[in-house]
Amino acid sequence: MPSSPIFWATAALLLFWTVGAYNRLVRLRSCVIQAFGGLDAHLVRLMAMLGECDAAHASAQGPVAGARMALQAAVTQFGASLAVARARPLQPDAAAALSAGRDVLDAAWQALLRAREDEDGPAAVATWRQQWEQLQAQNALATRQLNDAVVQYNAAIAQFPPRVLAWLFGFKPARGL
């Protein structure tokens, strides 16, 4: 009976719960996007440091030149995957591409350092290695924050009542790095 106070109280309760649950999902999704923004800032600093390193080794010959070219290719690939992830931070495929790009970048960086050490000794790369390690520590913290936000968001959209809202409004699970 629609004129019953119990009916209207139940309808109001359901409406307020729905609005609250939706706002929670939006807030958690926003936390993931915000956490990605923090990681993005650190990754941009990393790419700037790699650009400085590339400029410092511009006149390199032999194995260092080959490692430098591999690093340039890795930076280009990583920049492209970062741009895609920046546009779609909640998409699992974008996160997977960024993670793979980061692994390739790390391998290319390590190869450049080894080639430079073999040519000029460990002192030639000590400053670059220290900068890399500092940036990696910052990136690791930002990555943990992103992954924590993704876990909370995914847990929220997997719960039963909010799962219906997530399906209705198109909330999809995200992927961490």
N, CA, C and O of each residue as an XYZ file, in Angstrom:
708
protein
N       0.831     -1.168      0.000
C       0.000      0.000      0.000
C       0.887      1.247      0.000
O       1.548      1.503      1.007
N       0.934      2.045     -1.092
C       1.825      3.184     -1.216
C       1.569      4.320     -0.222
O       2.464      5.143     -0.028
N       0.421      4.409      0.406
C       0.175      5.506      1.343
C       0.597      5.146      2.764
O       0.453      5.964      3.672
N       1.102      3.965      2.966
C       1.517      3.508      4.286
C       2.824      4.184      4.702
O       3.732      4.314      3.881
N       2.938      4.613      5.949
C       4.186      5.216      6.423
C       5.357      4.227      6.401
O       6.505      4.633      6.218
N       5.079      2.964      6.583
C       6.145      1.951      6.531
C       6.717      1.864      5.111
O       7.929      1.746      4.930
N       5.838      1.923      4.114
C       6.290      1.894      2.727
C       7.200      3.089      2.444
O       8.275      2.920      1.869
N       6.785      4.288      2.840
C       7.564      5.495      2.556
C       8.867      5.506      3.369
O       9.897      5.968      2.879
N       8.825      5.014      4.573
C      10.046      4.949      5.380
C      11.042      3.975      4.751
O      12.239      4.253      4.692
N      10.539      2.838      4.285
C      11.400      1.860      3.620
C      11.953      2.419      2.318
O      13.130      2.230      2.012
N      11.117      3.103      1.554
C      11.568      3.706      0.292
C      12.626      4.780      0.555
O      13.620      4.863     -0.165
N      12.411      5.606      1.593
C      13.386      6.647      1.931
C      14.703      6.017      2.389
O      15.781      6.466      2.002
N      14.606      4.985      3.207
C      15.801      4.290      3.672
C      16.581      3.697      2.502
O      17.805      3.819      2.444
N      15.889      3.066      1.588
C      16.532      2.494      0.400
C      17.165      3.582     -0.461
O      18.270      3.401     -0.972
N      16.484      4.699     -0.625
C      17.029      5.811     -1.416
C      18.295      6.364     -0.768
O      19.301      6.562     -1.450
N      18.257      6.615      0.545
C      19.424      7.169      1.222
C      20.593      6.183      1.218
O      21.745      6.587      1.065
N      20.303      4.900      1.385
C      21.370      3.902      1.317
C      21.997      3.891     -0.073
O      23.220      3.834     -0.203
N      21.167      3.946     -1.108
C      21.665      3.926     -2.486
C      22.561      5.128     -2.756
O      23.634      4.988     -3.341
N      22.123      6.298     -2.332
C      22.936      7.507     -2.536
C      24.250      7.391     -1.765
O      25.306      7.741     -2.292
N      24.200      6.910     -0.538
C      25.418      6.754      0.257
C      26.381      5.742     -0.349
O      27.587      5.981     -0.412
N      25.848      4.621     -0.791
C      26.703      3.600     -1.400
C      27.320      4.101     -2.703
O      28.495      3.849     -2.965
N      26.554      4.797     -3.507
C      27.076      5.352     -4.754
C      28.176      6.368     -4.452
O      29.227      6.354     -5.093
N      27.939      7.247     -3.482
C      28.958      8.241     -3.133
C      30.237      7.578     -2.628
O      31.335      8.063     -2.899
N      30.101      6.482     -1.902
C      31.279      5.754     -1.436
C      32.070      5.185     -2.619
O      33.297      5.280     -2.647
N      31.381      4.604     -3.580
C      32.066      4.069     -4.764
C      32.768      5.179     -5.535
O      33.899      5.005     -5.989
N      32.107      6.307     -5.683
C      32.715      7.436     -6.398
C      33.935      7.943     -5.630
O      34.962      8.258     -6.232
N      33.824      8.022     -4.303
C      34.941      8.493     -3.484
C      36.138      7.542     -3.600
O      37.276      7.992     -3.728
N      35.886      6.239     -3.558
C      36.977      5.276     -3.674
C      37.614      5.312     -5.063
O      38.832      5.189     -5.195
N      36.790      5.481     -6.095
C      37.340      5.601     -7.448
C      38.192      6.857     -7.550
O      39.250      6.851     -8.180
N      37.729      7.925     -6.932
C      38.495      9.173     -6.926
C      39.819      9.008     -6.186
O      40.826      9.595     -6.583
N      39.829      8.221     -5.119
C      41.081      7.959     -4.388
C      42.089      7.228     -5.265
O      43.287      7.505     -5.202
N      41.609      6.295     -6.084
C      42.506      5.586     -7.000
C      43.096      6.570     -8.012
O      44.297      6.547     -8.280
N      42.262      7.415     -8.558
C      42.731      8.396     -9.555
C      43.715      9.370     -8.913
O      44.726      9.724     -9.521
N      43.427      9.799     -7.702
C      44.319     10.715     -6.999
C      45.652     10.033     -6.681
O      46.707     10.651     -6.824
N      45.619      8.792     -6.259
C      46.854      8.057     -5.977
C      47.669      7.871     -7.256
O      48.898      7.936     -7.227
N      46.984      7.639     -8.375
C      47.715      7.530     -9.637
C      48.369      8.863     -9.985
O      49.480      8.891    -10.512
N      47.683      9.968     -9.691
C      48.275     11.285     -9.941
C      49.570     11.481     -9.182
O      50.524     12.045     -9.718
N      49.619     11.020     -7.927
C      50.857     11.105     -7.155
C      51.960     10.270     -7.764
O      53.106     10.710     -7.852
N      51.615      9.058     -8.187
C      52.608      8.197     -8.839
C      53.065      8.811    -10.158
O      54.248      8.765    -10.495
N      52.139      9.377    -10.889
C      52.454     10.005    -12.174
C      53.505     11.102    -11.991
O      54.445     11.204    -12.780
N      53.343     11.917    -10.952
C      54.315     12.991    -10.702
C      55.711     12.415    -10.456
O      56.702     12.963    -10.937
N      55.789     11.324     -9.718
C      57.092     10.700     -9.456
C      57.673     10.084    -10.733
O      58.881     10.152    -10.962
N      56.825      9.490    -11.554
C      57.313      8.892    -12.799
C      57.799      9.957    -13.774
O      58.743      9.719    -14.527
N      57.173     11.114    -13.769
C      57.632     12.219    -14.616
C      59.016     12.680    -14.158
O      59.876     12.974    -14.988
N      59.235     12.746    -12.838
C      60.567     13.095    -12.325
C      61.606     12.062    -12.738
O      62.739     12.411    -13.068
N      61.220     10.792    -12.719
C      62.121      9.722    -13.140
C      62.506      9.901    -14.607
O      63.676      9.778    -14.968
N      61.518     10.189    -15.444
C      61.809     10.386    -16.868
C      62.687     11.616    -17.090
O      63.521     11.617    -17.996
N      62.517     12.660    -16.282
C      63.368     13.851    -16.398
C      64.817     13.497    -16.040
O      65.748     13.941    -16.712
N      65.005     12.705    -14.994
C      66.346     12.282    -14.620
C      66.978     11.445    -15.727
O      68.171     11.576    -16.003
N      66.181     10.584    -16.361
C      66.704      9.775    -17.458
C      67.082     10.647    -18.651
O      68.050     10.354    -19.352
N      66.327     11.714    -18.884
C      66.674     12.658    -19.946
C      67.997     13.354    -19.665
O      68.806     13.549    -20.572
N      68.219     13.730    -18.403
C      69.496     14.351    -18.019
C      70.645     13.369    -18.213
O      71.712     13.739    -18.703
N      70.427     12.141    -17.834
C      71.456     11.111    -17.988
C      71.761     10.882    -19.471
O      72.919     10.737    -19.862
N      70.720     10.852    -20.278
C      70.898     10.666    -21.711
C      71.733     11.802    -22.300
O      72.625     11.568    -23.114
N      71.442     13.013    -21.888
C      72.204     14.162    -22.381
C      73.664     14.089    -21.924
O      74.566     14.474    -22.668
N      73.896     13.601    -20.711
C      75.258     13.494    -20.203
C      76.068     12.438    -20.942
O      77.294     12.526    -21.003
N      75.394     11.441    -21.502
C      76.092     10.372    -22.222
C      75.940     10.504    -23.740
O      76.129      9.528    -24.467
N      75.608     11.672    -24.211
C      75.348     11.867    -25.639
C      76.564     11.577    -26.509
O      76.413     11.150    -27.654
N      77.753     11.798    -25.992
C      78.955     11.581    -26.803
C      79.552     10.191    -26.614
O      80.670      9.938    -27.061
N      78.833      9.297    -25.966
C      79.350      7.956    -25.682
C      79.518      7.145    -26.968
O      78.800      7.335    -27.950
N      80.486      6.244    -26.923
C      80.771      5.356    -28.046
C      80.690      3.911    -27.566
O      80.655      3.651    -26.364
N      80.661      2.994    -28.492
C      80.733      1.572    -28.180
C      79.517      1.051    -27.436
O      78.384      1.417    -27.749
N      79.759      0.186    -26.438
C      78.656     -0.443    -25.715
C      77.761      0.564    -24.994
O      76.556      0.348    -24.863
N      78.354      1.660    -24.529
C      77.555      2.673    -23.834
C      76.569      3.309    -24.807
O      75.430      3.591    -24.436
N      76.997      3.538    -26.047
C      76.105      4.125    -27.049
C      74.944      3.176    -27.359
O      73.806      3.619    -27.517
N      75.224      1.888    -27.445
C      74.158      0.914    -27.687
C      73.183      0.847    -26.521
O      71.971      0.776    -26.724
N      73.710      0.871    -25.300
C      72.849      0.849    -24.118
C      72.047      2.138    -24.027
O      70.896      2.125    -23.590
N      72.646      3.247    -24.436
C      71.942      4.536    -24.428
C      70.782      4.519    -25.413
O      69.707      5.039    -25.113
N      70.988      3.927    -26.585
C      69.905      3.832    -27.567
C      68.780      2.934    -27.055
O      67.603      3.227    -27.264
N      69.143      1.847    -26.386
C      68.125      0.958    -25.805
C      67.338      1.685    -24.721
O      66.127      1.500    -24.600
N      68.024      2.510    -23.935
C      67.344      3.276    -22.893
C      66.409      4.310    -23.520
O      65.300      4.521    -23.028
N      66.846      4.950    -24.593
C      65.978      5.914    -25.282
C      64.702      5.235    -25.773
O      63.611      5.788    -25.637
N      64.834      4.052    -26.337
C      63.657      3.308    -26.809
C      62.749      2.934    -25.638
O      61.526      3.018    -25.744
N      63.351      2.522    -24.526
C      62.560      2.153    -23.349
C      61.841      3.365    -22.774
O      60.691      3.258    -22.347
N      62.505      4.513    -22.758
C      61.875      5.737    -22.255
C      60.700      6.125    -23.152
O      59.655      6.548    -22.660
N      60.870      5.982    -24.452
C      59.781      6.291    -25.383
C      58.593      5.371    -25.153
O      57.451      5.830    -25.103
N      58.854      4.069    -25.013
C      57.782      3.107    -24.760
C      57.109      3.396    -23.427
O      55.883      3.365    -23.323
N      57.913      3.679    -22.410
C      57.364      3.964    -21.088
C      56.531      5.240    -21.111
O      55.468      5.299    -20.493
N      57.007      6.256    -21.819
C      56.249      7.506    -21.930
C      54.903      7.284    -22.591
O      53.901      7.871    -22.182
N      54.874      6.439    -23.612
C      53.610      6.142    -24.284
C      52.663      5.386    -23.360
O      51.472      5.694    -23.311
N      53.176      4.402    -22.630
C      52.308      3.653    -21.714
C      51.861      4.524    -20.548
O      50.756      4.345    -20.036
N      52.693      5.457    -20.122
C      52.301      6.391    -19.069
C      51.187      7.316    -19.551
O      50.257      7.619    -18.803
N      51.282      7.758    -20.789
C      50.230      8.620    -21.347
C      48.899      7.883    -21.421
O      47.853      8.464    -21.132
N      48.928      6.622    -21.802
C      47.696      5.823    -21.861
C      47.142      5.623    -20.456
O      45.940      5.777    -20.238
N      48.004      5.281    -19.502
C      47.550      5.073    -18.125
C      47.043      6.373    -17.515
O      46.104      6.361    -16.718
N      47.648      7.477    -17.878
C      47.205      8.776    -17.382
C      45.790      9.083    -17.866
O      44.984      9.652    -17.130
N      45.501      8.707    -19.097
C      44.166      8.952    -19.662
C      43.131      7.990    -19.089
O      41.956      8.339    -18.970
N      43.564      6.772    -18.732
C      42.634      5.738    -18.231
C      43.240      5.021    -17.039
O      43.580      3.844    -17.155
N      43.389      5.686    -15.888
C      44.093      5.062    -14.764
C      43.385      3.865    -14.143
O      44.016      3.092    -13.421
N      42.097      3.693    -14.402
C      41.366      2.568    -13.822
C      41.298      1.350    -14.747
O      40.777      0.308    -14.352
N      41.810      1.466    -15.952
C      41.726      0.369    -16.915
C      42.850     -0.636    -16.660
O      44.021     -0.257    -16.614
N      42.504     -1.908    -16.496
C      43.528     -2.923    -16.226
C      44.580     -3.040    -17.323
O      45.754     -3.256    -17.025
N      44.182     -2.903    -18.586
C      45.165     -3.026    -19.663
C      46.164     -1.877    -19.644
O      47.336     -2.077    -19.965
N      45.728     -0.690    -19.279
C      46.637      0.458    -19.187
C      47.636      0.259    -18.046
O      48.819      0.568    -18.190
N      47.157     -0.257    -16.915
C      48.045     -0.520    -15.784
C      49.050     -1.624    -16.130
O      50.216     -1.546    -15.744
N      48.602     -2.642    -16.848
C      49.508     -3.725    -17.246
C      50.594     -3.211    -18.195
O      51.760     -3.587    -18.074
N      50.208     -2.359    -19.129
C      51.184     -1.795    -20.066
C      52.186     -0.909    -19.338
O      53.375     -0.927    -19.656
N      51.719     -0.136    -18.368
C      52.615      0.718    -17.597
C      53.586     -0.120    -16.772
O      54.769      0.205    -16.680
N      53.092     -1.184    -16.182
C      53.947     -2.065    -15.393
C      55.008     -2.731    -16.272
O      56.173     -2.819    -15.884
N      54.607     -3.196    -17.445
C      55.562     -3.814    -18.372
C      56.582     -2.780    -18.860
O      57.772     -3.078    -18.955
N      56.116     -1.577    -19.165
C      57.021     -0.517    -19.598
C      58.024     -0.160    -18.528
O      59.184      0.127    -18.827
N      57.586     -0.175    -17.281
C      58.487      0.127    -16.171
C      59.558     -0.954    -16.040
O      60.713     -0.643    -15.750
N      59.192     -2.213    -16.249
C      60.173     -3.303    -16.182
C      61.213     -3.186    -17.299
O      62.403     -3.401    -17.069
N      60.760     -2.846    -18.501
C      61.682     -2.666    -19.632
C      62.617     -1.485    -19.366
O      63.813     -1.553    -19.651
N      62.063     -0.412    -18.823
C      62.856      0.774    -18.508
C      63.926      0.443    -17.467
O      65.074      0.871    -17.591
N      63.552     -0.307    -16.463
C      64.505     -0.689    -15.423
C      65.636     -1.537    -16.005
O      66.802     -1.329    -15.672
N      65.296     -2.484    -16.866
C      66.322     -3.330    -17.481
C      67.268     -2.513    -18.368
O      68.480     -2.726    -18.349
N      66.716     -1.588    -19.135
C      67.553     -0.745    -20.006
C      68.455      0.162    -19.173
O      69.612      0.388    -19.527
N      67.929      0.674    -18.078
C      68.727      1.534    -17.200
C      69.887      0.748    -16.593
O      71.020      1.228    -16.567
N      69.605     -0.449    -16.109
C      70.658     -1.267    -15.516
C      71.731     -1.621    -16.554
O      72.918     -1.663    -16.231
N      71.315     -1.873    -17.796
C      72.283     -2.177    -18.859
C      73.173     -0.971    -19.136
O      74.376     -1.130    -19.345
N      72.601      0.231    -19.140
C      73.409      1.440    -19.359
C      74.405      1.621    -18.221
O      75.570      1.937    -18.464
N      73.966      1.426    -16.990
C      74.882      1.580    -15.861
C      76.023      0.567    -15.927
O      77.178      0.910    -15.675
N      75.699     -0.678    -16.265
C      76.752     -1.706    -16.374
C      77.744     -1.346    -17.475
O      78.953     -1.479    -17.284
N      77.252     -0.895    -18.616
C      78.146     -0.532    -19.721
C      79.026      0.645    -19.326
O      80.217      0.664    -19.637
N      78.451      1.616    -18.651
C      79.222      2.793    -18.231
C      80.240      2.408    -17.152
O      81.358      2.923    -17.156
N      79.876      1.523    -16.241
C      80.814      1.066    -15.217
C      81.968      0.291    -15.835
O      83.119      0.459    -15.433
N      81.662     -0.558    -16.811
C      82.717     -1.326    -17.475
C      83.697     -0.410    -18.195
O      84.891     -0.700    -18.257
N      83.200      0.681    -18.733
C      84.044      1.592    -19.490
C      84.831      2.545    -18.591
O      86.030      2.740    -18.788
N      84.148      3.143    -17.596
C      84.776      4.209    -16.805
C      84.898      3.917    -15.316
O      85.453      4.729    -14.577
N      84.395      2.785    -14.863
C      84.470      2.457    -13.443
C      83.217      2.877    -12.684
O      82.411      3.669    -13.172
N      83.069      2.325    -11.477
C      81.866      2.585    -10.680
C      81.662      4.050    -10.308
O      80.524      4.491    -10.148
N      82.732      4.799    -10.171
C      82.600      6.213     -9.782
C      81.859      7.024    -10.846
O      81.234      8.036    -10.530
N      81.927      6.585    -12.104
C      81.287      7.331    -13.193
C      79.769      7.320    -13.092
O      79.110      8.219    -13.613
N      79.205      6.315    -12.429
C      77.744      6.205    -12.361
C      77.204      6.300    -10.940
O      76.008      6.107    -10.722
N      78.059      6.594     -9.978
C      77.623      6.615     -8.578
C      76.508      7.642     -8.354
O      75.523      7.351     -7.675
N      76.660      8.817     -8.911
C      75.643      9.864     -8.734
C      74.341      9.462     -9.399
O      73.267      9.651     -8.828
N      74.426      8.906    -10.607
C      73.209      8.488    -11.316
C      72.505      7.347    -10.577
O      71.278      7.321    -10.473
N      73.295      6.420    -10.073
C      72.721      5.290     -9.331
C      72.008      5.786     -8.068
O      70.925      5.306     -7.731
N      72.621      6.746     -7.376
C      72.010      7.295     -6.163
C      70.697      8.010     -6.490
O      69.706      7.836     -5.781
N      70.681      8.804     -7.547
C      69.443      9.487     -7.953
C      68.361      8.466     -8.315
O      67.200      8.619     -7.935
N      68.750      7.437     -9.043
C      67.800      6.393     -9.442
C      67.199      5.717     -8.206
O      65.990      5.502     -8.135
N      68.047      5.390     -7.246
C      67.561      4.700     -6.048
C      66.625      5.589     -5.235
O      65.634      5.101     -4.693
N      66.921      6.880     -5.142
C      66.029      7.804     -4.443
C      64.676      7.888     -5.144
O      63.630      7.853     -4.494
N      64.700      7.999     -6.458
C      63.451      8.080     -7.206
C      62.685      6.760     -7.132
O      61.456      6.763     -7.064
N      63.389      5.647     -7.143
C      62.728      4.349     -7.034
C      62.056      4.192     -5.668
O      60.969      3.621     -5.578
N      62.690      4.690     -4.610
C      62.084      4.619     -3.277
C      60.795      5.450     -3.235
O      59.792      5.018     -2.666
N      60.829      6.629     -3.833
C      59.627      7.469     -3.899
C      58.546      6.794     -4.740
O      57.369      6.809     -4.382
N      58.955      6.207     -5.854
C      57.997      5.507     -6.719
C      57.384      4.310     -6.006
O      56.196      4.031     -6.168
N      58.188      3.601     -5.217
C      57.675      2.439     -4.492
C      56.610      2.852     -3.486
O      55.597      2.167     -3.343
N      56.824      3.959     -2.792
C      55.829      4.448     -1.841
C      54.544      4.856     -2.566
O      53.447      4.505     -2.132
N      54.682      5.590     -3.659
C      53.509      6.019     -4.428
C      52.782      4.815     -5.031
O      51.554      4.812     -5.119
N      53.530      3.803     -5.444
C      52.918      2.590     -5.995
C      52.140      1.838     -4.915
O      51.045      1.336     -5.169
N      52.706      1.764     -3.715
C      51.985      1.112     -2.609
C      50.680      1.846     -2.308
O      49.650      1.214     -2.077
N      50.722      3.180     -2.311
C      49.509      3.955     -2.059
C      48.471      3.693     -3.147
O      47.284      3.549     -2.852
N      48.906      3.632     -4.384
C      47.995      3.334     -5.482
C      47.416      1.936     -5.327
O      46.206      1.749     -5.456
N      48.256      0.967     -5.055
C      47.780     -0.414     -4.913
C      46.801     -0.559     -3.743
O      45.823     -1.301     -3.839
N      47.065      0.148     -2.641
C      46.129      0.115     -1.519
C      44.778      0.701     -1.908
O      43.735      0.155     -1.548
N      44.794      1.808     -2.638
C      43.539      2.427     -3.088
C      42.792      1.501     -4.047
O      41.565      1.413     -3.997
N      43.525      0.815     -4.916
C      42.895     -0.124     -5.857
C      42.252     -1.282     -5.105
O      41.148     -1.705     -5.447
N      42.934     -1.800     -4.080
C      42.392     -2.913     -3.297
C      41.091     -2.489     -2.611
O      40.111     -3.235     -2.618
N      41.082     -1.305     -2.027
C      39.867     -0.827     -1.359
C      38.724     -0.632     -2.359
O      37.584     -1.006     -2.084
N      39.030     -0.055     -3.504
C      38.013      0.172     -4.537
C      37.458     -1.160     -5.042
O      36.243     -1.335     -5.136
N      38.341     -2.087     -5.362
C      37.899     -3.395     -5.868
C      37.086     -4.155     -4.819
O      36.111     -4.825     -5.158
N      37.481     -4.055     -3.552
C      36.724     -4.717     -2.490
C      35.330     -4.113     -2.372
O      34.359     -4.833     -2.140
N      35.228     -2.810     -2.528
C      33.930     -2.139     -2.404
C      32.983     -2.534     -3.533
O      31.792     -2.743     -3.300
N      33.501     -2.636     -4.744
C      32.592     -2.983     -5.845
C      32.307     -4.469     -5.912
O      31.456     -4.901     -6.690
N      33.013     -5.271     -5.098
C      32.762     -6.709     -5.076
C      31.747     -7.114     -4.007
O      31.224     -8.228     -4.040
N      31.468     -6.217     -3.060
C      30.490     -6.531     -2.019
C      29.099     -6.602     -2.622
O      28.804     -5.933     -3.613
N      28.235     -7.432     -2.007
C      26.942     -7.682     -2.652
C      26.065     -6.457     -2.894
O      25.799     -6.157     -4.058
N      25.612     -5.754     -1.916
C      24.681     -4.686     -2.318
C      25.334     -3.635     -3.232
O      24.725     -3.248     -4.230
N      26.550     -3.161     -2.924
C      27.160     -2.187     -3.833
C      27.508     -2.766     -5.210
O      27.635     -2.022     -6.183
N      27.660     -4.081     -5.291
C      27.967     -4.710     -6.580
C      26.864     -4.412     -7.588
O      27.135     -4.224     -8.774
N      25.636     -4.370     -7.122
C      24.510     -4.062     -8.008
C      24.642     -2.626     -8.525
O      24.439     -2.372     -9.713
N      24.980     -1.697     -7.641
C      25.190     -0.308     -8.071
C      26.389     -0.202     -9.011
O      26.348      0.526    -10.003
N      27.451     -0.930     -8.691
C      28.643     -0.903     -9.553
C      28.293     -1.387    -10.951
O      28.730     -0.807    -11.945
N      27.513     -2.440    -11.023
C      27.092     -2.950    -12.334
C      26.192     -1.938    -13.030
O      26.340     -1.690    -14.226
N      25.273     -1.362    -12.290
C      24.317     -0.418    -12.852
C      24.993      0.846    -13.387
O      24.605      1.359    -14.437
N      25.996      1.345    -12.672
C      26.661      2.588    -13.061
C      27.986      2.373    -13.786
O      28.677      3.342    -14.100
N      28.346      1.138    -14.055
C      29.517      0.844    -14.881
C      30.849      0.916    -14.172
O      31.865      1.157    -14.823
N      30.891      0.720    -12.875
C      32.163      0.676    -12.160
C      32.820     -0.675    -12.442
O      32.228     -1.726    -12.196
N      34.029     -0.637    -12.952
C      34.762     -1.865    -13.282
C      35.956     -2.008    -12.336
O      36.476     -1.006    -11.846
N      36.394     -3.238    -12.076
C      37.581     -3.424    -11.227
C      38.811     -2.801    -11.865
O      38.977     -2.806    -13.085
N      39.664     -2.268    -11.008
C      40.927     -1.676    -11.459
C      42.052     -2.675    -11.209
O      41.850     -3.702    -10.562
N      43.232     -2.366    -11.725
C      44.409     -3.220    -11.536
C      45.529     -2.389    -10.952
O      45.796     -1.277    -11.408
N      46.165     -2.918     -9.966
C      47.301     -2.230     -9.364
C      48.571     -2.442    -10.167
O      48.591     -3.173    -11.157
N      49.608     -1.799     -9.725
C      50.907     -1.955    -10.372
C      51.728     -2.851     -9.495
O      52.879     -3.145     -9.818
